Amino acid sequence: MKKGITGIFMGSLLVMGASLNVAADEHDDKNCDDFSSHEEVMEFWYTNGYSAENDPHDLDRDNDGLACEVSQSEYDDYVASQEATGSDDEAAEDQDEAVEAEEEGAALPDTASNGPLMMLFGAGIAGAGSLLLFRRKKQTA
């Protein structure tokens, strides 16, 4: 009876841990429908430095290096306009970064996850399994 209850308890802990880990991996996945215009798509694509080889949201379905069926000429015009205004923006960004560096307790980046919590959870399960194994060896000896 105790083994059955322990098994159910450990199984439910594993299922709960797996669901927590899956929830941590779900992030803001973008689709072409999430953008209202080609301008918005190009801005997202350009600012994140995406390309045909680097497309985590799978916005470039045909692998031509352009997101959401944006034409090459549209994207080239957008990049040219961004590079023209880029020199002015770099000075403003440097100033913003200096102010941001002075702030304490800033928000964590989007890459933050509960990985250490899951490692602790796994160590606890391994410890409980070891305890049960040693206990069983003492009973059978």
Phi, psi and omega per residue, in radians:
M1 nan -0.753 -3.132
K2 -1.142 -0.645 -3.140
K3 -1.145 -0.680 3.125
G4 -1.126 -0.763 3.128
I5 -1.146 -0.739 3.123
T6 -1.105 -0.717 3.120
G7 -1.103 -0.756 3.110
I8 -1.109 -0.742 -3.139
F9 -1.096 -0.808 -3.128
M10 -1.167 -0.681 3.103
G11 -1.095 -0.738 3.126
S12 -1.175 -0.603 3.071
L13 -1.127 -0.702 3.113
L14 -1.131 -0.758 3.126
V15 -1.105 -0.758 3.139
M16 -1.118 -0.738 3.116
G17 -1.117 -0.693 3.124
A18 -1.155 -0.671 3.136
S19 -1.210 -0.594 3.078
L20 -1.149 -0.694 -3.132
N21 -1.189 -0.684 3.111
V22 -1.135 -0.714 3.139
A23 -1.119 -0.539 3.132
A24 -1.237 -0.513 -3.113
D25 -1.386 -0.369 -3.139
E26 -1.298 2.091 3.123
H27 -2.266 -3.086 -3.087
D28 -1.215 1.517 3.087
D29 -1.405 2.230 -3.087
K30 -1.670 2.524 3.009
N31 -2.150 2.839 -3.137
C32 -1.072 -0.522 3.124
D33 -1.199 -0.307 -3.125
D34 -1.299 -0.237 -3.097
F35 -1.826 2.455 -3.091
S36 -1.499 -0.351 -3.118
S37 -2.653 2.918 3.071
H38 -1.132 -0.581 3.117
E39 -1.037 -0.768 -3.139
E40 -1.153 -0.694 3.108
V41 -1.122 -0.803 -3.112
M42 -1.127 -0.678 3.111
E43 -1.092 -0.812 3.119
F44 -1.067 -0.802 -3.102
W45 -1.118 -0.779 -3.073
Y46 -1.250 -0.799 -3.079
T47 -1.184 -0.468 3.115
N48 -1.587 -0.076 3.084
G49 1.218 0.570 -3.119
Y50 -1.358 2.759 3.097
S51 -2.653 -3.059 3.124
A52 -1.088 -0.586 3.139
E53 -1.463 -0.421 -3.096
N54 -2.109 1.533 -3.090
D55 -2.425 1.322 -3.064
P56 -1.165 -0.369 -3.129
H57 -1.650 -0.067 -3.116
D58 0.973 0.821 3.091
L59 -1.432 -0.369 -3.127
D60 -1.797 1.424 -3.048
R61 -1.191 -0.528 -3.100
D62 -1.689 0.111 3.064
N63 0.955 0.717 3.086
D64 -1.756 0.061 3.125
G65 1.509 0.156 -3.124
L66 -2.223 2.306 -3.079
A67 -1.441 2.505 2.965
C68 0.882 0.774 3.057
E69 1.018 0.558 3.025
V70 -1.292 2.451 -3.128
S71 -1.340 2.731 -3.127
Q72 -1.076 -0.693 -3.123
S73 -1.173 -0.689 3.086
E74 -1.056 -0.793 -3.111
Y75 -1.183 -0.700 3.110
D76 -1.089 -0.729 3.091
D77 -1.100 -0.722 3.140
Y78 -1.116 -0.800 -3.138
V79 -1.092 -0.720 3.125
A80 -1.095 -0.720 3.141
S81 -1.204 -0.598 3.118
Q82 -1.228 -0.679 3.129
E83 -1.237 -0.533 3.104
A84 -1.205 -0.711 3.123
T85 -1.533 -0.121 -3.093
G86 -1.102 -0.635 -3.120
S87 -1.149 -0.632 3.100
D88 -1.248 -0.655 -3.100
D89 -1.254 -0.509 -3.110
E90 -1.093 -0.706 3.122
A91 -1.135 -0.717 3.113
A92 -1.178 -0.667 3.121
E93 -1.150 -0.696 3.118
D94 -1.076 -0.694 3.124
Q95 -1.191 -0.714 3.114
D96 -1.109 -0.690 3.138
E97 -1.146 -0.645 3.117
A98 -1.139 -0.717 3.112
V99 -1.182 -0.712 -3.127
E100 -1.151 -0.609 3.128
A101 -1.152 -0.493 3.139
E102 -1.340 -0.414 -3.126
E103 -1.246 2.398 3.085
E104 -1.789 2.599 3.076
G105 1.228 0.593 3.136
A106 -1.163 2.811 -3.113
A107 -1.147 2.586 3.092
L108 -1.224 2.657 3.103
P109 -1.201 2.927 -3.134
D110 -1.138 -0.261 -3.119
T111 -1.424 -0.130 3.125
A112 -1.120 2.422 -3.108
S113 -2.489 -3.128 3.119
N114 -1.730 0.565 3.121
G115 -0.982 -0.845 3.113
P116 -1.071 -0.618 3.091
L117 -1.115 -0.713 3.127
M118 -1.200 -0.586 3.076
M119 -1.147 -0.728 3.095
L120 -1.124 -0.712 3.105
F121 -1.081 -0.776 3.110
G122 -1.121 -0.704 3.099
A123 -1.116 -0.668 3.101
G124 -1.121 -0.716 3.106
I125 -1.147 -0.748 3.121
A126 -1.105 -0.717 3.096
G127 -1.108 -0.735 3.115
A128 -1.134 -0.690 3.091
G129 -1.121 -0.726 3.101
S130 -1.110 -0.738 3.117
L131 -1.055 -0.790 3.114
L132 -1.130 -0.657 3.130
L133 -1.137 -0.821 3.134
F134 -1.147 -0.645 3.123
R135 -1.131 -0.711 3.140
R136 -1.171 -0.669 3.123
K137 -1.112 -0.678 3.135
K138 -1.165 -0.634 -3.116
Q139 -1.235 -0.630 -3.099
T140 -1.457 -0.317 -3.117
A141 -1.412 nan nan
